[in-house]
Amino acid sequence: MSKWVLSPDRCFDPDPAQRSLTRELYESVRDLPLICPHGHVDPALLADPGAGFGSPADLFIIPDHYVVRML
C-alpha cells in the first residue's frame, strides 16, 4: 500500500498564471509568524510587548460576542 501524499499546491488556483503568483507570494511570507486576531482579542495586545493580559475571561470571553452569545 502506497503512502498518500498531498500536493503542496493543493490550496492554490489551478490556473498556471495564478498558481505562479500564489507560489511567489506564499514563499515571501511562509516563514512569518501567524497572527490571527479573529478571536476578537484586541490586536494592540499582540503588538505591545508590555501589554497585560488580565484574566482568561477578560481576554477571551468578554470581548468575543460569539462566546458570550453561546454561553
BELNORQUI-V506850 format. One record per residue. RES is the residue in one letter. PHI is phi in whole degrees, 0 to 359 (none if undefined). OMEGA is omega in whole degrees, 0 to 359 (999 if undefined). Layout:
{{RES:PHI:OMEGA} {RES:PHI:OMEGA}}
This chain:
{{M:none:182} {S:277:180} {K:282:179} {W:281:181} {V:240:178} {L:278:177} {S:291:176} {P:294:180} {D:262:188} {R:299:181} {C:262:182} {F:267:179} {D:298:180} {P:288:178} {D:295:184} {P:304:180} {A:293:178} {Q:296:182} {R:297:179} {S:298:178} {L:295:180} {T:298:178} {R:300:181} {E:298:179} {L:296:180} {Y:299:180} {E:300:182} {S:284:184} {V:235:190} {R:297:181} {D:265:178} {L:282:178} {P:292:178} {L:273:176} {I:237:183} {C:234:182} {P:280:183} {H:296:177} {G:287:178} {H:67:172} {V:277:179} {D:302:181} {P:303:178} {A:299:178} {L:295:180} {L:282:183} {A:271:185} {D:263:181} {P:297:181} {G:263:183} {A:293:175} {G:261:186} {F:262:180} {G:66:181} {S:277:176} {P:303:178} {A:295:179} {D:298:185} {L:275:189} {F:250:189} {I:269:185} {I:298:181} {P:281:185} {D:259:185} {H:295:177} {Y:293:180} {V:294:180} {V:299:179} {R:296:181} {M:294:180} {L:292:999}}
